[in-house]
Amino acid sequence: MSDFFLYLQMMFQAIFSNLGVFLKKAIVDPWSDVPVQFIYYRDFFQEYSPGFGFWGWFLYVILLIIVLAFFAAIGYLMYRLVRNYMSNRGAKVEKAKLIDQIQKLNYELYMAVAEKNRLLNLKMGSGFAPPKTEEEKQEDEDVRFPKLIAVDRKYEVLNNDFDVPPADQMPLDELVARFRAFAASQLGLFYELPMLRVMFAGMATTKVIILEGISGTGKTSLPYALGKFFQNDAQICSVQPSWRDRSELLGYFNEFTKKFNETDFLKALYESTWRKDNNVIVLDEMNLARIEYYFAEFLSIMEMPDFDEWKIELINNPDPKEDPKNLNEGKLLIPQNVWFFGTANNDDSTFSITDKVYDRAISITFEHMGEAFDTEFKEPVSLTYVYLNSLFQQAKNNFPVSAKSLEKFDKLDDFVLQKFKLAFGNRTLKQLKLFVPVYVAAGGTETEALDFIFLSKVLKKFETLNIAFLRNELKELITEIDKLFGKTSFTKSKDFINTLIKMG
């Protein structure tokens, strides 16, 4: 056995010595002297092997397997490194080729669109456009805004001065209940009361309402039903994936034809300037394109406290003699009697809605279709915007948020800021003071309204956090909510938090 251990000592000394020689020679003169060293391995083996004995030979076999496995592992590692390098290099080359092809296709698409527009302009300028009726010819003759001028002519002969009939003068809770019964009895659409309270409270808070959920849950049907209820049909505008800027939404001035290419959205918005009732414009599937691209100007303008500053510039060379009557110096004032409802599907085909949009809107989530119920037949209502807004103002005066609730909410704000580095912000507190009174006037409770605001304005931002490392903090948040508002309150917020904990 002693001979075996001497063998091990000499063997390892020779191996590591020759390994050093190998590494040195690999840099200076690869593999120049290494093959000669195998003679020494043979000499060591012949000198000491006769005295191994049984256990020596047994350990020798194990050692031989270990040494072979070691060098095999080194060889396999080198093989993997080379293979990964070649694979990554090939992927980068392929990626570069794909990027180059995409750029070429984008350029070709741009040129094709430009050519199409050029041909269309030539046709229009050369008289090859489809034949028009006499009425269309009269409208388009020397008119830059044919659709908007047609709206002017329509309302010049209409008397839009109407009062709210006595039968339609009702408090908010009755108005919400009547809309629910109207949608069910006349349209076969069934909605839960809390959702409708949120919708009307949201309309008192902001001009942008986002309806989210999976396809088929009735998102588009809700503003459609609201338009029918107000006896002023909602204008549904389908958002296209190609929308990149405001010109897709409003249209643009064609320098060749000297006419403004008006969109249905612009026409509906302009028509609302003539009306005194309530108007609903729907951006259907609004997140097929990036909202903050094509709707950015509206989001910014509607943040201004002075409603007289809510102006959208349509044309930079106004002509008072030719332009529509409700355009002032080429600018259109966004009226207060219009709301923008946007439907949004949450799937892989759409863009995520950013915090900038969520912060300026009220978001309603559709989790399932409403269950049918029996109700009396109800007629639509005739409501002016002034009357509806007066209901919102009455709610604000009659049901202001209690000082105690504001104090609790402020403590909840401090807790979220300390544990999650998120703050509510002044915009959220301002919306809270507008939303909660109307929700209460519509038949809800103050705690339910606070629960909704906390869920939609604060907890939605938690989806961007690394929940796996915040499970204990989320449990502490539930404990803090229970301490401030009671264990039976904020049920929707706590359900959402528990879902986040399970996902983490």
C-alpha positions as CSV (number, residue, x, y, z in Angstrom):
1,M,0.0,0.0,0.0
2,S,2.9,2.4,0.8
3,D,4.1,2.1,-2.8
4,F,0.6,3.1,-4.0
5,F,0.6,6.3,-2.0
6,L,4.1,7.1,-3.2
7,Y,2.8,6.5,-6.6
8,L,-0.1,9.0,-6.0
9,Q,2.3,11.6,-4.7
10,M,4.7,11.4,-7.7
11,M,1.8,11.0,-10.1
12,F,0.0,14.2,-9.0
13,Q,3.2,16.1,-8.9
14,A,3.9,15.1,-12.5
15,I,0.3,15.8,-13.6
16,F,0.2,19.3,-12.2
17,S,3.7,20.0,-13.3
18,N,2.9,19.0,-16.8
19,L,-0.5,20.8,-16.7
20,G,1.4,24.0,-15.9
21,V,3.8,23.2,-18.8
22,F,0.7,22.7,-21.0
23,L,-0.9,26.0,-20.1
24,K,2.4,27.8,-20.7
25,K,3.1,26.1,-24.0
26,A,-0.5,26.6,-25.1
27,I,0.2,30.4,-25.1
28,V,3.7,30.3,-26.5
29,D,4.0,27.2,-28.5
30,P,0.9,25.1,-28.3
31,W,1.4,21.4,-27.9
32,S,5.1,21.5,-28.8
33,D,6.5,19.4,-26.0
34,V,3.4,17.9,-24.3
35,P,3.3,14.5,-26.2
36,V,6.8,13.6,-24.9
37,Q,5.6,13.8,-21.3
38,F,3.5,10.7,-21.7
39,I,6.7,8.6,-21.4
40,Y,7.0,9.8,-17.8
41,Y,3.5,8.6,-17.0
42,R,4.4,5.1,-18.3
43,D,7.7,5.1,-16.3
44,F,6.0,6.0,-13.1
45,F,3.4,3.3,-13.6
46,Q,5.9,0.6,-14.4
47,E,8.0,1.5,-11.4
48,Y,5.3,1.5,-8.7
49,S,2.6,-0.8,-10.1
50,P,4.1,-4.1,-9.0
51,G,3.6,-3.2,-5.3
52,F,0.0,-1.9,-5.5
53,G,-1.7,-5.0,-4.1
54,F,-5.4,-5.6,-4.4
55,W,-6.6,-2.3,-2.8
56,G,-4.0,-0.4,-4.6
57,W,-5.2,-1.6,-8.0
58,F,-8.8,-1.0,-6.9
59,L,-8.0,2.6,-6.0
60,Y,-6.0,3.0,-9.2
61,V,-9.0,2.1,-11.3
62,I,-11.2,4.6,-9.4
63,L,-8.5,7.3,-9.8
64,L,-8.2,6.5,-13.5
65,I,-12.0,6.9,-13.9
66,I,-11.9,10.2,-12.0
67,V,-9.0,11.6,-14.1
68,L,-10.7,10.6,-17.3
69,A,-14.0,12.1,-16.1
70,F,-12.2,15.3,-15.2
71,F,-10.6,15.7,-18.7
72,A,-13.9,14.7,-20.3
73,A,-15.7,17.4,-18.4
74,I,-13.1,20.0,-19.5
75,G,-13.5,18.8,-23.1
76,Y,-17.3,18.9,-22.9
77,L,-17.2,22.4,-21.3
78,M,-15.0,23.7,-24.1
79,Y,-17.3,22.1,-26.6
80,R,-20.3,23.8,-25.1
81,L,-18.6,27.2,-25.0
82,V,-17.6,26.9,-28.7
83,R,-21.1,25.7,-29.6
84,N,-22.8,28.5,-27.7
85,Y,-20.5,31.1,-29.2
86,M,-21.2,29.8,-32.7
87,S,-25.0,29.7,-32.0
88,N,-25.1,33.2,-30.6
89,R,-23.0,34.5,-33.4
90,G,-25.4,32.9,-35.9
91,A,-28.4,34.3,-34.1
92,K,-26.9,37.8,-34.1
93,V,-26.3,37.5,-37.8
94,E,-29.8,36.3,-38.4
95,K,-31.3,39.1,-36.2
96,A,-29.3,41.7,-38.2
97,K,-30.6,40.2,-41.4
98,L,-34.2,40.3,-40.1
99,I,-33.8,43.9,-38.9
100,D,-32.5,44.9,-42.3
101,Q,-35.4,43.2,-44.0
102,I,-37.9,44.9,-41.7
103,Q,-36.4,48.3,-42.4
104,K,-36.6,47.6,-46.1
105,L,-40.3,46.5,-45.8
106,N,-41.1,49.6,-43.7
107,Y,-39.5,51.8,-46.4
108,E,-41.4,50.0,-49.1
109,L,-44.7,50.4,-47.2
110,Y,-44.0,54.1,-46.6
111,M,-43.4,54.6,-50.3
112,A,-46.5,52.6,-51.2
113,V,-48.7,54.7,-48.9
114,A,-47.1,57.9,-50.3
115,E,-47.8,56.7,-53.8
116,K,-51.4,55.9,-52.9
117,N,-51.9,59.3,-51.4
118,R,-50.3,61.0,-54.5
119,L,-52.6,59.0,-56.8
120,L,-55.7,59.9,-54.7
121,N,-54.8,63.5,-54.7
122,L,-54.3,63.5,-58.5
123,K,-57.6,61.8,-59.0
124,M,-59.4,64.3,-56.8
125,G,-57.6,67.2,-58.4
126,S,-58.2,65.9,-62.0
127,G,-61.9,65.2,-61.6
128,F,-61.7,61.4,-61.5
129,A,-63.3,61.0,-58.1
130,P,-66.6,59.1,-57.9
131,P,-69.6,61.1,-58.9
132,K,-71.3,63.1,-56.1
133,T,-74.9,64.1,-55.5
134,E,-76.0,67.7,-55.9
135,E,-76.2,68.1,-52.2
136,E,-72.6,66.8,-51.7
137,K,-71.4,69.2,-54.5
138,Q,-73.1,72.1,-52.7
139,E,-71.5,71.2,-49.4
140,D,-68.0,70.6,-50.8
141,E,-67.9,73.7,-53.0
142,D,-65.1,76.0,-51.7
143,V,-65.5,74.5,-48.2
144,R,-62.5,73.3,-46.2
145,F,-64.6,71.5,-43.6
146,P,-67.5,69.8,-45.5
147,K,-68.6,67.5,-42.6
148,L,-68.5,70.2,-40.0
149,I,-70.2,72.7,-42.2
150,A,-72.9,70.1,-42.7
151,V,-73.3,69.9,-38.9
152,D,-73.7,73.7,-38.8
153,R,-76.4,73.6,-41.4
154,K,-78.2,70.8,-39.6
155,Y,-78.4,72.6,-36.2
156,E,-79.1,76.0,-37.7
157,V,-82.6,74.8,-38.5
158,L,-83.0,72.7,-35.3
159,N,-84.2,74.2,-32.0
160,N,-81.9,72.6,-29.4
161,D,-83.1,74.6,-26.5
162,F,-85.0,72.1,-24.5
163,D,-85.7,71.8,-20.7
164,V,-85.7,68.7,-18.6
165,P,-89.2,67.4,-18.4
166,P,-90.6,67.1,-14.8
167,A,-90.8,63.3,-15.1
168,D,-87.0,63.2,-15.7
169,Q,-86.1,65.4,-12.8
170,M,-84.9,62.9,-10.2
171,P,-82.0,62.4,-7.8
172,L,-78.9,60.4,-8.7
173,D,-79.8,57.2,-7.0
174,E,-83.1,57.1,-9.0
175,L,-81.3,58.0,-12.2
176,V,-78.9,55.1,-11.8
177,A,-81.7,52.7,-11.0
178,R,-83.7,53.9,-14.0
179,F,-80.8,53.5,-16.3
180,R,-80.3,49.9,-15.1
181,A,-83.9,49.1,-15.6
182,F,-83.9,50.8,-19.0
183,A,-80.9,48.8,-20.2
184,A,-82.4,45.5,-19.0
185,S,-86.0,46.1,-20.2
186,Q,-85.3,47.7,-23.6
187,L,-81.9,46.5,-24.6
188,G,-81.5,43.2,-22.8
189,L,-78.3,44.4,-21.1
190,F,-77.9,43.6,-17.4
191,Y,-75.5,45.5,-15.2
192,E,-74.9,45.5,-11.4
193,L,-75.7,48.6,-9.4
194,P,-72.2,49.1,-8.0
195,M,-70.7,49.2,-11.5
196,L,-73.3,51.8,-12.6
197,R,-72.6,53.9,-9.5
198,V,-68.9,53.8,-10.4
199,M,-69.7,54.9,-14.0
200,F,-71.8,58.0,-13.0
201,A,-69.3,58.9,-10.2
202,G,-66.5,58.5,-12.8
203,M,-68.4,60.9,-15.2
204,A,-68.4,63.4,-12.4
205,T,-64.7,63.0,-11.8
206,T,-63.1,62.9,-15.3
207,K,-64.0,63.0,-19.0
208,V,-62.2,59.7,-19.7
209,I,-63.7,56.4,-18.7
210,I,-61.8,53.1,-19.5
211,L,-63.8,49.9,-19.6
212,E,-61.5,46.9,-19.3
213,G,-62.0,43.1,-19.4
214,I,-62.0,40.1,-21.6
215,S,-63.9,40.2,-24.9
216,G,-67.6,39.6,-24.8
217,T,-68.3,41.0,-21.3
218,G,-70.3,44.0,-22.5
219,K,-67.8,46.8,-22.5
220,T,-68.9,48.5,-25.7
221,S,-72.6,47.9,-24.8
222,L,-72.4,50.0,-21.7
223,P,-71.7,53.4,-23.4
224,Y,-74.0,52.3,-26.2
225,A,-76.8,51.8,-23.7
226,L,-76.0,55.1,-22.0
227,G,-76.3,57.0,-25.4
228,K,-79.7,55.3,-25.9
229,F,-80.7,56.3,-22.4
230,F,-79.8,60.0,-23.0
231,Q,-81.6,59.8,-26.4
232,N,-78.4,60.8,-28.1
233,D,-76.7,57.8,-29.7
234,A,-73.0,57.2,-28.7
235,Q,-70.5,57.7,-31.6
236,I,-68.4,54.5,-31.7
237,C,-65.0,55.0,-33.3
238,S,-62.8,52.0,-33.9
239,V,-59.1,52.5,-33.0
240,Q,-56.7,51.1,-35.6
241,P,-53.3,49.5,-34.7
242,S,-51.6,51.9,-37.1
243,W,-52.6,55.0,-35.2
244,R,-49.5,57.0,-34.2
245,D,-50.5,60.6,-33.7
246,R,-53.5,62.9,-33.3
247,S,-54.0,63.2,-37.1
248,E,-55.4,59.6,-37.0
249,L,-58.0,60.7,-34.5
250,L,-58.9,64.2,-35.7
251,G,-57.9,64.2,-39.4
252,Y,-55.5,66.6,-41.2
253,F,-55.5,69.4,-43.7
254,N,-54.6,68.3,-47.2
255,E,-52.4,71.0,-48.8
256,F,-53.1,69.6,-52.3
257,T,-56.9,69.7,-52.1
258,K,-57.0,72.6,-49.6
259,K,-59.6,70.6,-47.6
260,F,-59.5,69.1,-44.1
261,N,-59.9,65.3,-44.0
262,E,-62.4,65.0,-41.2
263,T,-62.8,61.9,-39.1
264,D,-66.0,60.6,-37.5
265,F,-64.5,61.3,-34.1
266,L,-64.0,65.0,-35.1
267,K,-67.5,65.3,-36.4
268,A,-69.0,63.8,-33.2
269,L,-66.9,66.1,-31.1
270,Y,-67.8,69.1,-33.1
271,E,-71.5,68.2,-33.0
272,S,-71.5,68.1,-29.2
273,T,-70.6,71.8,-29.3
274,W,-74.0,72.5,-30.7
275,R,-76.0,70.2,-28.3
276,K,-77.0,70.9,-24.8
277,D,-77.6,67.3,-23.7
278,N,-75.0,64.7,-22.8
279,N,-72.7,63.2,-25.5
280,V,-70.8,59.9,-25.5
281,I,-67.9,59.1,-27.8
282,V,-66.5,55.6,-27.7
283,L,-62.9,54.7,-28.6
284,D,-63.4,51.0,-29.3
285,E,-60.4,48.8,-28.5
286,M,-58.5,51.9,-27.6
287,N,-55.3,50.0,-26.7
288,L,-54.8,48.5,-30.1
289,A,-52.5,51.5,-30.5
290,R,-50.6,53.4,-27.8
291,I,-53.1,55.7,-26.2
292,E,-50.5,58.2,-25.1
293,Y,-49.6,58.7,-28.8
294,Y,-52.8,59.5,-30.5
295,F,-54.7,60.8,-27.4
296,A,-51.9,62.6,-25.7
297,E,-53.1,66.1,-26.5
298,F,-56.5,65.4,-25.0
299,L,-55.0,64.0,-21.8
300,S,-52.9,67.0,-21.3
301,I,-55.5,69.7,-22.2
302,M,-58.2,68.2,-20.0
303,E,-55.8,68.5,-17.0
304,M,-56.1,72.3,-17.2
305,P,-58.3,73.7,-14.4
306,D,-59.7,76.4,-16.7
307,F,-62.3,74.8,-19.1
308,D,-61.8,77.7,-21.5
309,E,-58.3,76.5,-22.2
310,W,-59.5,73.1,-23.4
311,K,-58.8,74.0,-27.0
312,I,-57.6,71.7,-29.8
313,E,-55.9,73.4,-32.8
314,L,-57.2,72.0,-36.1
315,I,-55.8,74.5,-38.6
316,N,-53.1,77.1,-38.4
317,N,-54.4,79.5,-41.1
318,P,-58.0,80.1,-39.9
319,D,-60.6,81.8,-42.2
320,P,-63.7,83.0,-40.2
321,K,-65.7,83.3,-43.4
322,E,-65.1,79.6,-44.5
323,D,-64.5,77.8,-41.2
324,P,-67.3,76.1,-39.1
325,K,-69.0,78.5,-36.8
326,N,-67.9,76.9,-33.6
327,L,-64.2,77.1,-34.5
328,N,-62.4,80.0,-33.0
329,E,-59.2,81.0,-34.7
330,G,-58.8,77.5,-36.0
331,K,-59.3,76.0,-32.6
332,L,-62.1,73.8,-31.3
333,L,-63.1,74.1,-27.6
334,I,-63.7,70.7,-26.1
335,P,-67.2,71.1,-24.6
336,Q,-68.1,69.9,-21.1
337,N,-71.1,67.9,-22.2
338,V,-68.9,65.1,-23.8
339,W,-67.3,62.0,-22.3
340,F,-64.8,59.7,-23.9
341,F,-65.4,56.0,-23.2
342,G,-62.5,53.7,-24.1
343,T,-62.9,49.9,-24.3
344,A,-59.7,47.9,-23.7
345,N,-59.0,44.2,-24.1
346,N,-56.3,42.7,-21.9
347,D,-54.5,40.2,-24.2
348,D,-51.3,39.8,-26.2
349,S,-52.7,41.7,-29.2
350,T,-52.9,45.0,-27.4
351,F,-50.6,47.5,-25.7
352,S,-50.6,47.9,-21.9
353,I,-52.2,51.1,-20.6
354,T,-49.7,53.3,-18.9
355,D,-49.9,55.1,-15.5
356,K,-50.2,58.4,-17.3
357,V,-53.5,57.3,-18.8
358,Y,-54.8,55.5,-15.7
359,D,-54.1,58.5,-13.5
360,R,-56.3,60.7,-15.7
361,A,-59.1,58.3,-16.1
362,I,-61.6,56.2,-14.2
363,S,-61.1,52.5,-15.0
364,I,-64.0,50.0,-14.7
365,T,-63.1,46.3,-14.9
366,F,-65.6,43.8,-16.5
367,E,-65.0,40.4,-14.9
368,H,-68.1,38.6,-16.2
369,M,-71.4,39.2,-18.1
370,G,-74.2,40.5,-16.0
371,E,-76.9,38.1,-14.7
372,A,-80.4,38.6,-16.0
373,F,-83.1,40.0,-13.7
374,D,-86.7,41.0,-14.0
375,T,-87.6,44.7,-14.0
376,E,-90.3,47.1,-15.0
377,F,-90.2,48.7,-18.5
378,K,-88.5,52.1,-18.3
379,E,-88.3,54.9,-20.9
380,P,-85.2,56.9,-21.7
381,V,-84.7,60.4,-20.2
382,S,-84.2,63.9,-21.6
383,L,-81.4,65.5,-19.6
384,T,-79.4,68.5,-20.3
385,Y,-75.7,68.6,-19.3
386,V,-76.5,71.5,-17.0
387,Y,-79.0,69.4,-15.1
388,L,-76.8,66.4,-14.8
389,N,-73.9,68.5,-13.7
390,S,-76.2,70.1,-11.1
391,L,-76.8,66.6,-9.7
392,F,-73.1,66.1,-9.4
393,Q,-72.7,69.5,-7.6
394,Q,-75.5,68.7,-5.2
395,A,-73.8,65.4,-4.3
396,K,-70.6,67.2,-3.7
397,N,-72.3,69.6,-1.3
398,N,-74.5,67.1,0.4
399,F,-72.1,64.2,0.8
400,P,-68.6,65.5,1.1
401,V,-65.9,63.1,2.1
402,S,-65.7,63.0,5.9
403,A,-62.6,64.4,7.6
404,K,-62.2,61.1,9.5
405,S,-62.1,59.1,6.2
406,L,-59.6,61.6,4.7
407,E,-57.4,61.2,7.8
408,K,-57.5,57.4,7.5
409,F,-56.8,57.6,3.8
410,D,-53.8,59.8,4.5
411,K,-52.4,57.3,7.0
412,L,-52.9,54.6,4.3
413,D,-50.9,56.8,1.9
414,D,-48.1,57.1,4.4
415,F,-48.0,53.3,4.9
416,V,-47.9,52.6,1.1
417,L,-45.2,55.2,0.7
418,Q,-43.1,53.7,3.5
419,K,-43.5,50.0,2.5
420,F,-43.8,50.2,-1.3
421,K,-42.3,53.6,-2.2
422,L,-45.6,54.6,-4.0
423,A,-47.6,57.7,-3.3
424,F,-51.2,58.6,-4.2
425,G,-50.4,62.1,-5.5
426,N,-52.6,65.3,-5.5
427,R,-54.5,64.2,-8.6
428,T,-55.7,61.0,-6.8
429,L,-56.9,63.0,-3.8
430,K,-58.6,65.5,-6.0
431,Q,-60.4,62.8,-7.9
432,L,-61.3,61.1,-4.6
433,K,-63.1,64.2,-3.4
434,L,-65.2,64.3,-6.6
435,F,-65.8,60.6,-6.9
436,V,-66.9,59.7,-3.4
437,P,-69.8,62.1,-3.0
438,V,-71.4,61.2,-6.3
439,Y,-71.0,57.5,-5.5
440,V,-72.7,58.0,-2.2
441,A,-75.5,60.1,-3.8
442,A,-76.0,57.3,-6.3
443,G,-76.8,54.9,-3.5
444,G,-73.4,53.5,-2.4
445,T,-71.4,54.0,0.8
446,E,-68.4,56.1,1.4
447,T,-66.2,53.1,2.3
448,E,-67.1,51.3,-1.0
449,A,-66.1,54.4,-2.9
450,L,-62.8,54.6,-1.1
451,D,-62.2,50.9,-1.7
452,F,-62.7,51.5,-5.5
453,I,-60.3,54.5,-5.6
454,F,-57.6,52.7,-3.6
455,L,-57.9,49.6,-5.9
456,S,-58.0,51.4,-9.2
457,K,-55.6,54.3,-8.5
458,V,-53.0,52.7,-6.1
459,L,-53.1,48.9,-6.2
460,K,-53.1,48.7,-10.0
461,K,-49.5,50.1,-9.8
462,F,-48.5,47.1,-7.7
463,E,-48.5,44.9,-10.8
464,T,-45.2,46.5,-11.8
465,L,-43.5,45.6,-8.5
466,N,-41.6,42.5,-7.7
467,I,-44.3,40.8,-5.7
468,A,-42.1,37.8,-4.8
469,F,-40.1,39.9,-2.4
470,L,-43.1,41.9,-1.0
471,R,-45.4,39.1,0.3
472,N,-44.9,40.1,4.0
473,E,-45.4,43.8,3.2
474,L,-48.7,42.9,1.4
475,K,-49.9,41.0,4.4
476,E,-49.0,44.0,6.5
477,L,-51.0,46.2,4.2
478,I,-54.1,44.1,4.7
479,T,-53.6,44.3,8.5
480,E,-53.2,48.1,8.2
481,I,-56.5,48.4,6.1
482,D,-58.3,46.3,8.7
483,K,-57.0,48.5,11.5
484,L,-58.0,51.8,9.7
485,F,-61.3,50.8,8.1
486,G,-62.4,47.5,9.7
487,K,-62.1,43.9,8.8
488,T,-65.4,43.9,6.7
489,S,-64.4,46.9,4.6
490,F,-62.2,47.3,1.4
491,T,-63.2,43.8,0.3
492,K,-62.3,44.3,-3.4
493,S,-58.9,45.8,-2.5
494,K,-58.1,42.9,-0.1
495,D,-59.2,40.3,-2.7
496,F,-56.8,41.9,-5.1
497,I,-53.9,42.0,-2.6
498,N,-54.5,38.3,-1.8
499,T,-54.4,37.5,-5.5
500,L,-51.0,39.3,-5.7
501,I,-49.7,37.3,-2.7
502,K,-50.8,34.0,-4.4
503,M,-49.1,35.0,-7.7
504,G,-45.9,35.9,-5.8
